[in-house]
Amino acid sequence: MLRKRKEAKAKRSILESLLRDVQGTPAEKLAMFERLKAAGAFVHESAAELAEAEKTLRTFAAMEKGSI
């Protein structure tokens, strides 16, 4: 009997995971991202992806405060 091959799942981005799966305000998510980054949790992630995630979280946190 032939087995169905498992298709590789697309890797979720850090930003997508933070925005969808983590509860809290954008400012809380940004603070958590910064703590994780400082602790070295994203050592194997690309610098471009980390920069994009941080920029987006900062933008959302600023929108929440009303400064944008």
mmCIF file of the N, C-alpha and C atoms, coordinates in Angstrom:
data_MODEL
# 
_entry.id   MODEL 
# 
loop_
_atom_site.group_PDB 
_atom_site.id 
_atom_site.type_symbol 
_atom_site.label_atom_id 
_atom_site.label_alt_id 
_atom_site.label_comp_id 
_atom_site.label_asym_id 
_atom_site.label_entity_id 
_atom_site.label_seq_id 
_atom_site.pdbx_PDB_ins_code 
_atom_site.Cartn_x 
_atom_site.Cartn_y 
_atom_site.Cartn_z 
_atom_site.occupancy 
_atom_site.B_iso_or_equiv 
_atom_site.pdbx_formal_charge 
_atom_site.auth_seq_id 
_atom_site.auth_comp_id 
_atom_site.auth_asym_id 
_atom_site.auth_atom_id 
_atom_site.pdbx_PDB_model_num 
ATOM 1   N N  . MET A 1 1  ? 0.847  -1.172 0.000  1.00 0.00 ? 1  MET A N  1 
ATOM 2   C CA . MET A 1 1  ? 0.000  0.000  0.000  1.00 0.00 ? 1  MET A CA 1 
ATOM 3   C C  . MET A 1 1  ? 0.896  1.239  0.000  1.00 0.00 ? 1  MET A C  1 
ATOM 4   N N  . LEU A 1 2  ? 0.567  2.176  -0.825 1.00 0.00 ? 2  LEU A N  1 
ATOM 5   C CA . LEU A 1 2  ? 1.342  3.412  -0.912 1.00 0.00 ? 2  LEU A CA 1 
ATOM 6   C C  . LEU A 1 2  ? 0.930  4.372  0.185  1.00 0.00 ? 2  LEU A C  1 
ATOM 7   N N  . ARG A 1 3  ? 1.932  4.982  0.755  1.00 0.00 ? 3  ARG A N  1 
ATOM 8   C CA . ARG A 1 3  ? 1.651  5.979  1.799  1.00 0.00 ? 3  ARG A CA 1 
ATOM 9   C C  . ARG A 1 3  ? 1.653  7.362  1.184  1.00 0.00 ? 3  ARG A C  1 
ATOM 10  N N  . LYS A 1 4  ? 0.818  8.175  1.711  1.00 0.00 ? 4  LYS A N  1 
ATOM 11  C CA . LYS A 1 4  ? 0.766  9.564  1.272  1.00 0.00 ? 4  LYS A CA 1 
ATOM 12  C C  . LYS A 1 4  ? 1.925  10.318 1.918  1.00 0.00 ? 4  LYS A C  1 
ATOM 13  N N  . ARG A 1 5  ? 2.684  11.012 1.111  1.00 0.00 ? 5  ARG A N  1 
ATOM 14  C CA . ARG A 1 5  ? 3.814  11.774 1.650  1.00 0.00 ? 5  ARG A CA 1 
ATOM 15  C C  . ARG A 1 5  ? 3.316  13.020 2.361  1.00 0.00 ? 5  ARG A C  1 
ATOM 16  N N  . LYS A 1 6  ? 3.959  13.291 3.456  1.00 0.00 ? 6  LYS A N  1 
ATOM 17  C CA . LYS A 1 6  ? 3.610  14.506 4.189  1.00 0.00 ? 6  LYS A CA 1 
ATOM 18  C C  . LYS A 1 6  ? 4.240  15.691 3.493  1.00 0.00 ? 6  LYS A C  1 
ATOM 19  N N  . GLU A 1 7  ? 3.445  16.696 3.286  1.00 0.00 ? 7  GLU A N  1 
ATOM 20  C CA . GLU A 1 7  ? 3.965  17.917 2.673  1.00 0.00 ? 7  GLU A CA 1 
ATOM 21  C C  . GLU A 1 7  ? 4.565  18.788 3.769  1.00 0.00 ? 7  GLU A C  1 
ATOM 22  N N  . ALA A 1 8  ? 5.670  19.368 3.446  1.00 0.00 ? 8  ALA A N  1 
ATOM 23  C CA . ALA A 1 8  ? 6.328  20.245 4.417  1.00 0.00 ? 8  ALA A CA 1 
ATOM 24  C C  . ALA A 1 8  ? 5.476  21.486 4.646  1.00 0.00 ? 8  ALA A C  1 
ATOM 25  N N  . LYS A 1 9  ? 5.299  21.825 5.894  1.00 0.00 ? 9  LYS A N  1 
ATOM 26  C CA . LYS A 1 9  ? 4.542  23.028 6.222  1.00 0.00 ? 9  LYS A CA 1 
ATOM 27  C C  . LYS A 1 9  ? 5.438  24.243 6.064  1.00 0.00 ? 9  LYS A C  1 
ATOM 28  N N  . ALA A 1 10 ? 4.836  25.311 5.603  1.00 0.00 ? 10 ALA A N  1 
ATOM 29  C CA . ALA A 1 10 ? 5.589  26.549 5.473  1.00 0.00 ? 10 ALA A CA 1 
ATOM 30  C C  . ALA A 1 10 ? 5.935  27.061 6.869  1.00 0.00 ? 10 ALA A C  1 
ATOM 31  N N  . LYS A 1 11 ? 7.153  27.513 7.018  1.00 0.00 ? 11 LYS A N  1 
ATOM 32  C CA . LYS A 1 11 ? 7.598  28.037 8.305  1.00 0.00 ? 11 LYS A CA 1 
ATOM 33  C C  . LYS A 1 11 ? 6.924  29.383 8.554  1.00 0.00 ? 11 LYS A C  1 
ATOM 34  N N  . ARG A 1 12 ? 6.319  29.496 9.724  1.00 0.00 ? 12 ARG A N  1 
ATOM 35  C CA . ARG A 1 12 ? 5.677  30.763 10.068 1.00 0.00 ? 12 ARG A CA 1 
ATOM 36  C C  . ARG A 1 12 ? 6.730  31.782 10.463 1.00 0.00 ? 12 ARG A C  1 
ATOM 37  N N  . SER A 1 13 ? 6.479  32.995 10.093 1.00 0.00 ? 13 SER A N  1 
ATOM 38  C CA . SER A 1 13 ? 7.422  34.048 10.457 1.00 0.00 ? 13 SER A CA 1 
ATOM 39  C C  . SER A 1 13 ? 7.261  34.389 11.941 1.00 0.00 ? 13 SER A C  1 
ATOM 40  N N  . ILE A 1 14 ? 8.283  35.003 12.480 1.00 0.00 ? 14 ILE A N  1 
ATOM 41  C CA . ILE A 1 14 ? 8.254  35.442 13.877 1.00 0.00 ? 14 ILE A CA 1 
ATOM 42  C C  . ILE A 1 14 ? 7.112  36.426 14.073 1.00 0.00 ? 14 ILE A C  1 
ATOM 43  N N  . LEU A 1 15 ? 6.984  37.349 13.143 1.00 0.00 ? 15 LEU A N  1 
ATOM 44  C CA . LEU A 1 15 ? 5.944  38.368 13.244 1.00 0.00 ? 15 LEU A CA 1 
ATOM 45  C C  . LEU A 1 15 ? 4.562  37.732 13.245 1.00 0.00 ? 15 LEU A C  1 
ATOM 46  N N  . GLU A 1 16 ? 4.333  36.807 12.338 1.00 0.00 ? 16 GLU A N  1 
ATOM 47  C CA . GLU A 1 16 ? 3.029  36.144 12.261 1.00 0.00 ? 16 GLU A CA 1 
ATOM 48  C C  . GLU A 1 16 ? 2.719  35.421 13.563 1.00 0.00 ? 16 GLU A C  1 
ATOM 49  N N  . SER A 1 17 ? 3.702  34.749 14.113 1.00 0.00 ? 17 SER A N  1 
ATOM 50  C CA . SER A 1 17 ? 3.496  34.038 15.376 1.00 0.00 ? 17 SER A CA 1 
ATOM 51  C C  . SER A 1 17 ? 3.179  35.007 16.512 1.00 0.00 ? 17 SER A C  1 
ATOM 52  N N  . LEU A 1 18 ? 3.916  36.100 16.589 1.00 0.00 ? 18 LEU A N  1 
ATOM 53  C CA . LEU A 1 18 ? 3.676  37.073 17.659 1.00 0.00 ? 18 LEU A CA 1 
ATOM 54  C C  . LEU A 1 18 ? 2.303  37.723 17.526 1.00 0.00 ? 18 LEU A C  1 
ATOM 55  N N  . LEU A 1 19 ? 1.921  38.082 16.327 1.00 0.00 ? 19 LEU A N  1 
ATOM 56  C CA . LEU A 1 19 ? 0.655  38.785 16.147 1.00 0.00 ? 19 LEU A CA 1 
ATOM 57  C C  . LEU A 1 19 ? -0.547 37.866 16.319 1.00 0.00 ? 19 LEU A C  1 
ATOM 58  N N  . ARG A 1 20 ? -0.441 36.629 15.849 1.00 0.00 ? 20 ARG A N  1 
ATOM 59  C CA . ARG A 1 20 ? -1.590 35.725 15.889 1.00 0.00 ? 20 ARG A CA 1 
ATOM 60  C C  . ARG A 1 20 ? -1.687 34.920 17.169 1.00 0.00 ? 20 ARG A C  1 
ATOM 61  N N  . ASP A 1 21 ? -0.572 34.422 17.649 1.00 0.00 ? 21 ASP A N  1 
ATOM 62  C CA . ASP A 1 21 ? -0.616 33.406 18.697 1.00 0.00 ? 21 ASP A CA 1 
ATOM 63  C C  . ASP A 1 21 ? -0.329 33.901 20.105 1.00 0.00 ? 21 ASP A C  1 
ATOM 64  N N  . VAL A 1 22 ? 0.125  35.119 20.239 1.00 0.00 ? 22 VAL A N  1 
ATOM 65  C CA . VAL A 1 22 ? 0.472  35.653 21.554 1.00 0.00 ? 22 VAL A CA 1 
ATOM 66  C C  . VAL A 1 22 ? -0.571 36.682 21.959 1.00 0.00 ? 22 VAL A C  1 
ATOM 67  N N  . GLN A 1 23 ? -1.088 36.537 23.156 1.00 0.00 ? 23 GLN A N  1 
ATOM 68  C CA . GLN A 1 23 ? -2.087 37.480 23.643 1.00 0.00 ? 23 GLN A CA 1 
ATOM 69  C C  . GLN A 1 23 ? -1.403 38.699 24.232 1.00 0.00 ? 23 GLN A C  1 
ATOM 70  N N  . GLY A 1 24 ? -2.080 39.833 24.147 1.00 0.00 ? 24 GLY A N  1 
ATOM 71  C CA . GLY A 1 24 ? -1.560 41.054 24.737 1.00 0.00 ? 24 GLY A CA 1 
ATOM 72  C C  . GLY A 1 24 ? -1.642 42.214 23.773 1.00 0.00 ? 24 GLY A C  1 
ATOM 73  N N  . THR A 1 25 ? -1.355 43.377 24.273 1.00 0.00 ? 25 THR A N  1 
ATOM 74  C CA . THR A 1 25 ? -1.368 44.579 23.447 1.00 0.00 ? 25 THR A CA 1 
ATOM 75  C C  . THR A 1 25 ? -0.098 44.611 22.592 1.00 0.00 ? 25 THR A C  1 
ATOM 76  N N  . PRO A 1 26 ? -0.097 45.422 21.544 1.00 0.00 ? 26 PRO A N  1 
ATOM 77  C CA . PRO A 1 26 ? 1.122  45.544 20.739 1.00 0.00 ? 26 PRO A CA 1 
ATOM 78  C C  . PRO A 1 26 ? 2.339  45.968 21.560 1.00 0.00 ? 26 PRO A C  1 
ATOM 79  N N  . ALA A 1 27 ? 2.140  46.834 22.541 1.00 0.00 ? 27 ALA A N  1 
ATOM 80  C CA . ALA A 1 27 ? 3.259  47.261 23.387 1.00 0.00 ? 27 ALA A CA 1 
ATOM 81  C C  . ALA A 1 27 ? 3.790  46.093 24.215 1.00 0.00 ? 27 ALA A C  1 
ATOM 82  N N  . GLU A 1 28 ? 2.898  45.241 24.720 1.00 0.00 ? 28 GLU A N  1 
ATOM 83  C CA . GLU A 1 28 ? 3.322  44.068 25.488 1.00 0.00 ? 28 GLU A CA 1 
ATOM 84  C C  . GLU A 1 28 ? 4.053  43.068 24.590 1.00 0.00 ? 28 GLU A C  1 
ATOM 85  N N  . LYS A 1 29 ? 3.558  42.900 23.373 1.00 0.00 ? 29 LYS A N  1 
ATOM 86  C CA . LYS A 1 29 ? 4.202  41.994 22.425 1.00 0.00 ? 29 LYS A CA 1 
ATOM 87  C C  . LYS A 1 29 ? 5.588  42.513 22.044 1.00 0.00 ? 29 LYS A C  1 
ATOM 88  N N  . LEU A 1 30 ? 5.724  43.821 21.877 1.00 0.00 ? 30 LEU A N  1 
ATOM 89  C CA . LEU A 1 30 ? 7.020  44.417 21.562 1.00 0.00 ? 30 LEU A CA 1 
ATOM 90  C C  . LEU A 1 30 ? 7.988  44.205 22.720 1.00 0.00 ? 30 LEU A C  1 
ATOM 91  N N  . ALA A 1 31 ? 7.522  44.403 23.943 1.00 0.00 ? 31 ALA A N  1 
ATOM 92  C CA . ALA A 1 31 ? 8.374  44.208 25.120 1.00 0.00 ? 31 ALA A CA 1 
ATOM 93  C C  . ALA A 1 31 ? 8.830  42.749 25.213 1.00 0.00 ? 31 ALA A C  1 
ATOM 94  N N  . MET A 1 32 ? 7.919  41.816 24.945 1.00 0.00 ? 32 MET A N  1 
ATOM 95  C CA . MET A 1 32 ? 8.276  40.409 24.992 1.00 0.00 ? 32 MET A CA 1 
ATOM 96  C C  . MET A 1 32 ? 9.284  40.075 23.881 1.00 0.00 ? 32 MET A C  1 
ATOM 97  N N  . PHE A 1 33 ? 9.059  40.612 22.689 1.00 0.00 ? 33 PHE A N  1 
ATOM 98  C CA . PHE A 1 33 ? 9.990  40.405 21.576 1.00 0.00 ? 33 PHE A CA 1 
ATOM 99  C C  . PHE A 1 33 ? 11.384 40.898 21.955 1.00 0.00 ? 33 PHE A C  1 
ATOM 100 N N  . GLU A 1 34 ? 11.465 42.082 22.555 1.00 0.00 ? 34 GLU A N  1 
ATOM 101 C CA . GLU A 1 34 ? 12.765 42.639 22.942 1.00 0.00 ? 34 GLU A CA 1 
ATOM 102 C C  . GLU A 1 34 ? 13.451 41.785 24.008 1.00 0.00 ? 34 GLU A C  1 
ATOM 103 N N  . ARG A 1 35 ? 12.670 41.277 24.979 1.00 0.00 ? 35 ARG A N  1 
ATOM 104 C CA . ARG A 1 35 ? 13.253 40.407 26.014 1.00 0.00 ? 35 ARG A CA 1 
ATOM 105 C C  . ARG A 1 35 ? 13.783 39.111 25.401 1.00 0.00 ? 35 ARG A C  1 
ATOM 106 N N  . LEU A 1 36 ? 12.999 38.514 24.499 1.00 0.00 ? 36 LEU A N  1 
ATOM 107 C CA . LEU A 1 36 ? 13.431 37.273 23.852 1.00 0.00 ? 36 LEU A CA 1 
ATOM 108 C C  . LEU A 1 36 ? 14.665 37.502 22.984 1.00 0.00 ? 36 LEU A C  1 
ATOM 109 N N  . LYS A 1 37 ? 14.681 38.621 22.280 1.00 0.00 ? 37 LYS A N  1 
ATOM 110 C CA . LYS A 1 37 ? 15.817 38.948 21.416 1.00 0.00 ? 37 LYS A CA 1 
ATOM 111 C C  . LYS A 1 37 ? 17.079 39.140 22.257 1.00 0.00 ? 37 LYS A C  1 
ATOM 112 N N  . ALA A 1 38 ? 16.952 39.837 23.381 1.00 0.00 ? 38 ALA A N  1 
ATOM 113 C CA . ALA A 1 38 ? 18.092 40.067 24.267 1.00 0.00 ? 38 ALA A CA 1 
ATOM 114 C C  . ALA A 1 38 ? 18.601 38.761 24.885 1.00 0.00 ? 38 ALA A C  1 
ATOM 115 N N  . ALA A 1 39 ? 17.688 37.813 25.097 1.00 0.00 ? 39 ALA A N  1 
ATOM 116 C CA . ALA A 1 39 ? 18.064 36.538 25.687 1.00 0.00 ? 39 ALA A CA 1 
ATOM 117 C C  . ALA A 1 39 ? 18.663 35.577 24.658 1.00 0.00 ? 39 ALA A C  1 
ATOM 118 N N  . GLY A 1 40 ? 18.626 35.972 23.389 1.00 0.00 ? 40 GLY A N  1 
ATOM 119 C CA . GLY A 1 40 ? 19.215 35.137 22.347 1.00 0.00 ? 40 GLY A CA 1 
ATOM 120 C C  . GLY A 1 40 ? 18.290 34.078 21.781 1.00 0.00 ? 40 GLY A C  1 
ATOM 121 N N  . ALA A 1 41 ? 17.001 34.276 21.915 1.00 0.00 ? 41 ALA A N  1 
ATOM 122 C CA . ALA A 1 41 ? 16.038 33.284 21.439 1.00 0.00 ? 41 ALA A CA 1 
ATOM 123 C C  . ALA A 1 41 ? 15.953 33.221 19.916 1.00 0.00 ? 41 ALA A C  1 
ATOM 124 N N  . PHE A 1 42 ? 16.409 34.246 19.230 1.00 0.00 ? 42 PHE A N  1 
ATOM 125 C CA . PHE A 1 42 ? 16.274 34.293 17.777 1.00 0.00 ? 42 PHE A CA 1 
ATOM 126 C C  . PHE A 1 42 ? 17.628 34.160 17.069 1.00 0.00 ? 42 PHE A C  1 
ATOM 127 N N  . VAL A 1 43 ? 18.540 33.424 17.642 1.00 0.00 ? 43 VAL A N  1 
ATOM 128 C CA . VAL A 1 43 ? 19.890 33.303 17.106 1.00 0.00 ? 43 VAL A CA 1 
ATOM 129 C C  . VAL A 1 43 ? 19.884 32.751 15.682 1.00 0.00 ? 43 VAL A C  1 
ATOM 130 N N  . HIS A 1 44 ? 19.010 31.819 15.394 1.00 0.00 ? 44 HIS A N  1 
ATOM 131 C CA . HIS A 1 44 ? 18.999 31.158 14.092 1.00 0.00 ? 44 HIS A CA 1 
ATOM 132 C C  . HIS A 1 44 ? 18.036 31.798 13.093 1.00 0.00 ? 44 HIS A C  1 
ATOM 133 N N  . GLU A 1 45 ? 17.466 32.921 13.428 1.00 0.00 ? 45 GLU A N  1 
ATOM 134 C CA . GLU A 1 45 ? 16.550 33.617 12.523 1.00 0.00 ? 45 GLU A CA 1 
ATOM 135 C C  . GLU A 1 45 ? 17.319 34.659 11.719 1.00 0.00 ? 45 GLU A C  1 
ATOM 136 N N  . SER A 1 46 ? 16.772 34.998 10.569 1.00 0.00 ? 46 SER A N  1 
ATOM 137 C CA . SER A 1 46 ? 17.457 35.981 9.721  1.00 0.00 ? 46 SER A CA 1 
ATOM 138 C C  . SER A 1 46 ? 17.321 37.381 10.314 1.00 0.00 ? 46 SER A C  1 
ATOM 139 N N  . ALA A 1 47 ? 18.356 38.160 10.125 1.00 0.00 ? 47 ALA A N  1 
ATOM 140 C CA . ALA A 1 47 ? 18.365 39.529 10.649 1.00 0.00 ? 47 ALA A CA 1 
ATOM 141 C C  . ALA A 1 47 ? 17.287 40.372 9.984  1.00 0.00 ? 47 ALA A C  1 
ATOM 142 N N  . ALA A 1 48 ? 17.033 40.129 8.700  1.00 0.00 ? 48 ALA A N  1 
ATOM 143 C CA . ALA A 1 48 ? 16.008 40.898 7.979  1.00 0.00 ? 48 ALA A CA 1 
ATOM 144 C C  . ALA A 1 48 ? 14.620 40.619 8.544  1.00 0.00 ? 48 ALA A C  1 
ATOM 145 N N  . GLU A 1 49 ? 14.343 39.356 8.852  1.00 0.00 ? 49 GLU A N  1 
ATOM 146 C CA . GLU A 1 49 ? 13.037 39.007 9.409  1.00 0.00 ? 49 GLU A CA 1 
ATOM 147 C C  . GLU A 1 49 ? 12.862 39.613 10.799 1.00 0.00 ? 49 GLU A C  1 
ATOM 148 N N  . LEU A 1 50 ? 13.922 39.596 11.600 1.00 0.00 ? 50 LEU A N  1 
ATOM 149 C CA . LEU A 1 50 ? 13.856 40.193 12.933 1.00 0.00 ? 50 LEU A CA 1 
ATOM 150 C C  . LEU A 1 50 ? 13.632 41.699 12.848 1.00 0.00 ? 50 LEU A C  1 
ATOM 151 N N  . ALA A 1 51 ? 14.312 42.357 11.919 1.00 0.00 ? 51 ALA A N  1 
ATOM 152 C CA . ALA A 1 51 ? 14.158 43.805 11.763 1.00 0.00 ? 51 ALA A CA 1 
ATOM 153 C C  . ALA A 1 51 ? 12.737 44.142 11.320 1.00 0.00 ? 51 ALA A C  1 
ATOM 154 N N  . GLU A 1 52 ? 12.188 43.342 10.408 1.00 0.00 ? 52 GLU A N  1 
ATOM 155 C CA . GLU A 1 52 ? 10.821 43.591 9.943  1.00 0.00 ? 52 GLU A CA 1 
ATOM 156 C C  . GLU A 1 52 ? 9.818  43.400 11.074 1.00 0.00 ? 52 GLU A C  1 
ATOM 157 N N  . ALA A 1 53 ? 9.998  42.352 11.860 1.00 0.00 ? 53 ALA A N  1 
ATOM 158 C CA . ALA A 1 53 ? 9.088  42.087 12.979 1.00 0.00 ? 53 ALA A CA 1 
ATOM 159 C C  . ALA A 1 53 ? 9.152  43.216 14.001 1.00 0.00 ? 53 ALA A C  1 
ATOM 160 N N  . GLU A 1 54 ? 10.355 43.658 14.325 1.00 0.00 ? 54 GLU A N  1 
ATOM 161 C CA . GLU A 1 54 ? 10.501 44.736 15.307 1.00 0.00 ? 54 GLU A CA 1 
ATOM 162 C C  . GLU A 1 54 ? 9.894  46.035 14.793 1.00 0.00 ? 54 GLU A C  1 
ATOM 163 N N  . LYS A 1 55 ? 10.121 46.351 13.538 1.00 0.00 ? 55 LYS A N  1 
ATOM 164 C CA . LYS A 1 55 ? 9.573  47.573 12.947 1.00 0.00 ? 55 LYS A CA 1 
ATOM 165 C C  . LYS A 1 55 ? 8.041  47.549 12.978 1.00 0.00 ? 55 LYS A C  1 
ATOM 166 N N  . THR A 1 56 ? 7.468  46.426 12.598 1.00 0.00 ? 56 THR A N  1 
ATOM 167 C CA . THR A 1 56 ? 6.006  46.308 12.577 1.00 0.00 ? 56 THR A CA 1 
ATOM 168 C C  . THR A 1 56 ? 5.425  46.404 13.977 1.00 0.00 ? 56 THR A C  1 
ATOM 169 N N  . LEU A 1 57 ? 6.054  45.734 14.940 1.00 0.00 ? 57 LEU A N  1 
ATOM 170 C CA . LEU A 1 57 ? 5.569  45.805 16.318 1.00 0.00 ? 57 LEU A CA 1 
ATOM 171 C C  . LEU A 1 57 ? 5.672  47.228 16.872 1.00 0.00 ? 57 LEU A C  1 
ATOM 172 N N  . ARG A 1 58 ? 6.751  47.932 16.545 1.00 0.00 ? 58 ARG A N  1 
ATOM 173 C CA . ARG A 1 58 ? 6.893  49.324 16.982 1.00 0.00 ? 58 ARG A CA 1 
ATOM 174 C C  . ARG A 1 58 ? 5.805  50.206 16.367 1.00 0.00 ? 58 ARG A C  1 
ATOM 175 N N  . THR A 1 59 ? 5.491  49.970 15.098 1.00 0.00 ? 59 THR A N  1 
ATOM 176 C CA . THR A 1 59 ? 4.444  50.729 14.421 1.00 0.00 ? 59 THR A CA 1 
ATOM 177 C C  . THR A 1 59 ? 3.092  50.478 15.081 1.00 0.00 ? 59 THR A C  1 
ATOM 178 N N  . PHE A 1 60 ? 2.771  49.208 15.345 1.00 0.00 ? 60 PHE A N  1 
ATOM 179 C CA . PHE A 1 60 ? 1.499  48.882 15.990 1.00 0.00 ? 60 PHE A CA 1 
ATOM 180 C C  . PHE A 1 60 ? 1.413  49.464 17.408 1.00 0.00 ? 60 PHE A C  1 
ATOM 181 N N  . ALA A 1 61 ? 2.526  49.430 18.141 1.00 0.00 ? 61 ALA A N  1 
ATOM 182 C CA . ALA A 1 61 ? 2.534  49.983 19.494 1.00 0.00 ? 61 ALA A CA 1 
ATOM 183 C C  . ALA A 1 61 ? 2.326  51.505 19.444 1.00 0.00 ? 61 ALA A C  1 
ATOM 184 N N  . ALA A 1 62 ? 2.925  52.174 18.449 1.00 0.00 ? 62 ALA A N  1 
ATOM 185 C CA . ALA A 1 62 ? 2.749  53.621 18.306 1.00 0.00 ? 62 ALA A CA 1 
ATOM 186 C C  . ALA A 1 62 ? 1.314  53.947 17.912 1.00 0.00 ? 62 ALA A C  1 
ATOM 187 N N  . MET A 1 63 ? 0.720  53.122 17.051 1.00 0.00 ? 63 MET A N  1 
ATOM 188 C CA . MET A 1 63 ? -0.684 53.348 16.666 1.00 0.00 ? 63 MET A CA 1 
ATOM 189 C C  . MET A 1 63 ? -1.608 53.196 17.857 1.00 0.00 ? 63 MET A C  1 
ATOM 190 N N  . GLU A 1 64 ? -1.295 52.243 18.721 1.00 0.00 ? 64 GLU A N  1 
ATOM 191 C CA . GLU A 1 64 ? -2.106 52.017 19.907 1.00 0.00 ? 64 GLU A CA 1 
ATOM 192 C C  . GLU A 1 64 ? -2.056 53.229 20.838 1.00 0.00 ? 64 GLU A C  1 
ATOM 193 N N  . LYS A 1 65 ? -0.877 53.839 20.962 1.00 0.00 ? 65 LYS A N  1 
ATOM 194 C CA . LYS A 1 65 ? -0.722 55.020 21.813 1.00 0.00 ? 65 LYS A CA 1 
ATOM 195 C C  . LYS A 1 65 ? -1.355 56.245 21.180 1.00 0.00 ? 65 LYS A C  1 
ATOM 196 N N  . GLY A 1 66 ? -1.525 56.220 19.870 1.00 0.00 ? 66 GLY A N  1 
ATOM 197 C CA . GLY A 1 66 ? -2.111 57.351 19.181 1.00 0.00 ? 66 GLY A CA 1 
ATOM 198 C C  . GLY A 1 66 ? -1.073 58.352 18.690 1.00 0.00 ? 66 GLY A C  1 
ATOM 199 N N  . SER A 1 67 ? 0.180  57.951 18.659 1.00 0.00 ? 67 SER A N  1 
ATOM 200 C CA . SER A 1 67 ? 1.210  58.885 18.215 1.00 0.00 ? 67 SER A CA 1 
ATOM 201 C C  . SER A 1 67 ? 1.423  58.827 16.706 1.00 0.00 ? 67 SER A C  1 
ATOM 202 N N  . ILE A 1 68 ? 0.713  57.960 16.023 1.00 0.00 ? 68 ILE A N  1 
ATOM 203 C CA . ILE A 1 68 ? 0.781  57.928 14.554 1.00 0.00 ? 68 ILE A CA 1 
ATOM 204 C C  . ILE A 1 68 ? -0.563 58.307 14.001 1.00 0.00 ? 68 ILE A C  1 
# 
